[in-house]
Amino acid sequence: MSLAAKIDEQKDKTIKSQKGFIIMLFSIVLLVCLNNYSLRQTMRLYIPPDLSVGQVVEAGQVDKSYAYFFAYNILGGIARWKKNGEVEYANNISMYRNYISSHFSQQLKSDFDKRSSDEKGRLNELKNRTREMTLIRPDMPSKMVKKVGNSNYVIYLDVQDEERLGGVIVKSGIYRYSLNVAVDTGNLLDNDTGLKVLGFAGEPVLIQ
């Protein structure tokens, strides 16, 4: 074999080696980019209100205590009127609209209309009425939560529900409210809780 042929053969080997190295380097860069992309994905953690005793939190899974207190905060926020239910009830429905379904919002608005007017000309029962809803917290809140689907829950809330008119108690009792709650991550800008109240799961039950 001539010297020129040997040089050409050596060049071919060098080119093949360089091509192999470039392909390997490109593959490594591609794998690193894919790995970095996966690491940048949002991972939602539903942290329960109390971790003082230690608890395993699984990414993407709703902790039952978290769902329980979410349901109470929404129901309590809507049903708490400090001065005048005629004004605050409607305002609260609007304020919490991103945390409740449109169906539940319409249910509440219908209840507001029913209580604020009467075909027989009865006085508006919401006018100057106050309401306080106090949670009777169980020892294990998670036991008050029933999972009914991959992302749906029924939450049971025992509360002291008290309404006053002119400082006089006109309604008082311990009731159990049940709410349907579902995972909802469709609009995290307006609702960053990752949950939404769909509506009542049943009629309130008077406990005492």
C-alpha positions as CSV (number, residue, x, y, z in Angstrom):
1,M,0.0,0.0,0.0
2,S,1.4,3.4,-1.0
3,L,2.0,6.1,1.5
4,A,-0.8,8.3,0.1
5,A,-3.3,5.4,0.5
6,K,-2.2,4.9,4.1
7,I,-2.7,8.6,4.8
8,D,-6.2,8.6,3.2
9,E,-7.1,5.5,5.3
10,Q,-5.9,7.2,8.5
11,K,-7.9,10.3,7.6
12,D,-11.1,8.1,7.1
13,K,-10.5,6.5,10.5
14,T,-10.1,9.9,12.1
15,I,-13.2,11.3,10.5
16,K,-15.2,8.2,11.6
17,S,-13.9,8.6,15.2
18,Q,-14.8,12.2,15.2
19,K,-18.3,11.5,13.9
20,G,-18.8,8.9,16.6
21,F,-17.6,11.3,19.3
22,I,-19.9,14.0,18.0
23,I,-22.9,11.6,18.0
24,M,-22.1,10.5,21.5
25,L,-21.6,14.0,22.8
26,F,-24.9,15.1,21.2
27,S,-26.7,12.1,22.8
28,I,-25.3,13.1,26.2
29,V,-26.4,16.7,25.8
30,L,-29.9,15.6,24.7
31,L,-30.2,13.3,27.8
32,V,-29.1,16.2,30.1
33,C,-31.6,18.5,28.6
34,L,-34.4,16.0,28.9
35,N,-33.4,15.4,32.5
36,N,-33.4,19.1,33.3
37,Y,-36.8,19.5,31.7
38,S,-38.3,16.8,33.8
39,L,-36.8,18.3,37.0
40,R,-38.4,21.7,36.1
41,Q,-41.9,20.2,36.0
42,T,-44.3,21.5,38.7
43,M,-44.7,19.1,41.5
44,R,-47.7,19.9,43.8
45,L,-47.5,19.1,47.5
46,Y,-50.7,19.3,49.5
47,I,-49.3,20.1,52.9
48,P,-51.8,19.4,55.8
49,P,-52.2,22.1,58.5
50,D,-50.4,20.2,61.2
51,L,-47.1,18.3,60.7
52,S,-45.9,18.6,64.3
53,V,-46.2,14.8,64.8
54,G,-44.6,14.0,61.4
55,Q,-46.3,12.8,58.3
56,V,-45.4,11.4,54.9
57,V,-46.6,13.8,52.1
58,E,-46.9,12.2,48.7
59,A,-46.6,14.5,45.7
60,G,-49.8,15.0,43.7
61,Q,-52.0,13.3,46.4
62,V,-54.4,15.4,48.5
63,D,-53.9,14.9,52.2
64,K,-57.3,14.4,53.9
65,S,-56.6,16.9,56.6
66,Y,-55.7,19.5,54.0
67,A,-59.0,18.9,52.2
68,Y,-60.9,19.0,55.5
69,F,-59.7,22.4,56.5
70,F,-60.0,23.7,53.0
71,A,-63.7,22.8,53.0
72,Y,-64.2,24.5,56.4
73,N,-62.4,27.7,55.4
74,I,-64.6,28.0,52.3
75,L,-67.9,27.2,53.9
76,G,-67.0,29.3,57.0
77,G,-65.9,32.2,54.9
78,I,-69.1,32.3,52.9
79,A,-71.4,31.7,55.9
80,R,-69.8,34.2,58.3
81,W,-71.6,37.6,58.5
82,K,-70.2,40.0,61.0
83,K,-72.7,42.9,60.6
84,N,-75.3,42.4,57.9
85,G,-76.1,39.2,56.1
86,E,-78.1,41.1,53.4
87,V,-74.8,42.6,52.2
88,E,-72.1,40.2,53.4
89,Y,-73.7,36.9,52.2
90,A,-73.8,38.1,48.5
91,N,-70.3,39.6,48.8
92,N,-68.9,36.4,50.3
93,I,-70.3,34.3,47.4
94,S,-68.6,36.6,45.0
95,M,-65.4,36.7,47.0
96,Y,-65.0,32.9,47.0
97,R,-66.2,32.3,43.5
98,N,-62.8,30.9,42.3
99,Y,-63.0,28.3,45.0
100,I,-66.5,26.9,44.3
101,S,-68.1,25.5,41.3
102,S,-70.6,27.5,39.2
103,H,-73.3,25.1,40.3
104,F,-72.6,25.6,43.9
105,S,-72.4,29.4,43.4
106,Q,-75.9,29.3,41.8
107,Q,-77.2,27.2,44.7
108,L,-76.0,29.8,47.2
109,K,-77.4,32.7,45.2
110,S,-80.8,31.0,45.1
111,D,-80.6,30.6,48.9
112,F,-79.7,34.3,49.2
113,D,-82.7,35.3,47.0
114,K,-85.0,33.1,49.0
115,R,-84.0,34.5,52.3
116,S,-83.8,38.1,51.2
117,S,-87.3,38.2,49.7
118,D,-90.7,36.7,50.1
119,E,-93.8,36.8,47.9
120,K,-96.0,37.4,50.9
121,G,-94.1,40.6,51.7
122,R,-92.3,39.2,54.7
123,L,-89.4,41.4,56.0
124,N,-86.0,40.5,54.6
125,E,-84.6,38.0,57.1
126,L,-81.0,38.7,56.2
127,K,-81.1,42.4,57.0
128,N,-78.8,43.2,59.9
129,R,-78.5,39.5,60.7
130,T,-75.2,38.1,61.8
131,R,-73.9,34.6,61.6
132,E,-71.0,32.7,63.1
133,M,-69.9,29.2,62.2
134,T,-67.5,27.6,64.6
135,L,-65.8,24.3,63.8
136,I,-66.0,21.6,66.3
137,R,-62.7,20.0,65.5
138,P,-62.5,16.2,65.8
139,D,-59.4,14.5,67.2
140,M,-58.7,13.0,63.7
141,P,-59.9,15.4,60.9
142,S,-58.9,12.8,58.3
143,K,-61.7,10.5,59.6
144,M,-64.2,13.1,58.5
145,V,-63.1,12.8,54.9
146,K,-64.3,10.1,52.5
147,K,-62.5,9.6,49.2
148,V,-65.1,8.8,46.5
149,G,-63.0,8.9,43.4
150,N,-59.5,9.5,42.1
151,S,-59.8,13.2,42.8
152,N,-63.2,13.6,44.6
153,Y,-63.9,13.7,48.3
154,V,-66.9,14.1,50.6
155,I,-66.0,16.3,53.6
156,Y,-68.1,16.2,56.8
157,L,-68.0,19.3,59.0
158,D,-69.5,19.5,62.5
159,V,-70.1,23.2,63.3
160,Q,-71.8,25.4,65.8
161,D,-74.0,27.4,63.6
162,E,-75.4,30.5,65.2
163,E,-77.4,33.4,63.8
164,R,-78.4,36.6,65.6
165,L,-80.7,39.5,64.9
166,G,-80.2,42.7,67.0
167,G,-77.9,40.7,69.3
168,V,-80.6,38.1,70.0
169,I,-80.0,34.5,69.0
170,V,-82.6,33.4,66.4
171,K,-80.9,30.2,65.4
172,S,-78.4,28.0,67.2
173,G,-77.4,24.4,66.9
174,I,-74.7,21.9,66.1
175,Y,-75.0,20.8,62.5
176,R,-73.2,18.4,60.3
177,Y,-72.6,19.8,56.8
178,S,-71.3,17.6,54.0
179,L,-69.5,19.0,51.0
180,N,-68.3,17.6,47.7
181,V,-64.7,18.7,47.1
182,A,-62.6,17.9,44.0
183,V,-59.1,18.5,42.8
184,D,-58.9,21.4,40.5
185,T,-55.7,22.7,39.0
186,G,-57.2,24.4,36.0
187,N,-56.6,27.9,37.1
188,L,-53.8,28.1,39.7
189,L,-53.5,31.9,39.2
190,D,-56.9,32.6,40.8
191,N,-57.1,29.4,42.9
192,D,-53.7,28.2,44.1
193,T,-55.2,25.7,46.6
194,G,-55.6,23.0,44.0
195,L,-59.1,22.2,45.3
196,K,-62.7,23.4,44.6
197,V,-66.0,22.9,46.5
198,L,-68.5,21.4,44.1
199,G,-71.5,21.7,46.4
200,F,-73.4,20.1,49.3
201,A,-73.3,16.3,49.4
202,G,-76.6,16.3,51.3
203,E,-78.8,18.3,53.6
204,P,-77.4,19.6,56.8
205,V,-78.1,17.3,59.8
206,L,-78.9,18.8,63.2
207,I,-76.8,16.9,65.8
208,Q,-78.0,18.8,68.8
